[in-house]
Amino acid sequence: MQGHFHFTTAGESHGEGMYVIVEGVPAGLALAPHDVALDLARRQLGYGRGGRMQIERDAGRIVAGVRLGETIGSPVAIVIPNRDHANWQIAMSVEARPDAGDEELRRVLLPRPGHADLVGLLKYGRSDARDILERASARETSARVAAGAVARRLLGELGIEVGSHVVRIGPVHTDKRGEDGTDLNRRSDASDVRCIDHETAERMRSAIAEAAAKGDTLGGVFEVVARGVPVGLGSHVSWDRRLDARIGAAMLSIQAMKGVEIGLGFEAAGLPGSRVHDEISVDPTSLRTGGFQRSRNNAGGLEGGMTTGEPLVVRVAMKPLSSLTRPLGSVDLTTGDAAEAVRERSDVCAVPAAAVVGEAMLAIVLADAVLEKYGGDSMTELKSNFEAGIERMNAVAPFRSS
Ligand code: EPS
């Protein structure tokens, strides 16, 4: 997605590393290696992760765009080496290896139902599904989280905070809402399933352990909440400027995501309007909402494709991972015979990690929308535009300007 703050990633799961270039970062943003390392470490955690996470120590190395602790307006480039590459040098060799056999090259000829293996192989005209799965792998989300950490720093300077928590793993769910109370990540990071309800967290762990014992996997739902978002980001005027559409696309671009809800979400479809819409009153102390307040936040912070200034609340559904240790039926691509899908080492459940990726994607969309509305080549310019813009919106209502 091209925009004011955008990023591109490159890298295969067992190649040398993951790479990201972030474009549009204003000059003068303080950015330290630990800002990136912190989020990368959070993404590696979670009960239900597999053996790979014991190998990787993602920290990220900033290699461009930052000088003496501050961004300088040029693209920010970050490298995340794959430690596991040391074990994959032949299979992931850049040079041709006519000397190596199928096993050494770790060819995949038994596509997994639910993964990109089969469709990607047909589309790209490849005979080895490894050419597809290496890039389809959710390892790529490490690069997104690095980009998201830059976005988070930028938003932090403007008083915007992004957090997440897990509300469902398989059949186990909680009604606890992330927007009730502040400091969401402090509460969710304290749990290894990132669930803020202790009793539900215990049941989530049991569900994951049970799935693991059966050679199965579990999906779930996470909620991402952004606080301090000012009114008026996004726009109602065109489909691709609506912020809910941009958030939806960003979330569905994360590997294995199947659905997105904003605010009350799908539940709103079954309720009358009187029980859905958030009534308006005046609150001159509430600057980020333009001096108004709402009776509740069923809209999830978005009306008409624009932010209302209330917390942004986005829920995302993740399907269960498609690498099963007790594999599903597939076809052997060399013979055409029925066969079990390949057994690839994988996680049992990655919803807690996916929630951290969801934070990154929301932070990126918000940083983009902030720069679109307020602009600025430097952080000083952005901040002054931002403050003046909020002040201006607080004076718009006719009863205030008279
Ligand atoms: C993944 C499979 C597993 C996960 C991986 C995503 O990797 P491997 O095949 O090396 O065991 O661990 O996630 C990561 C490496 C990561 O950093 O999140 C997949 O097939 O999508």
Boltz pocket constraint, residues with backbone or C-beta under 6 A from the ligand:
constraints:
  - pocket:
      binder: B
      contacts: [[A, 13], [A, 43], [A, 50], [A, 51], [A, 52], [A, 53], [A, 56], [A, 84], [A, 133], [A, 136], [A, 137], [A, 138], [A, 139], [A, 140], [A, 142], [A, 323], [A, 344], [A, 345], [A, 346], [A, 347]]
      max_distance: 6.0
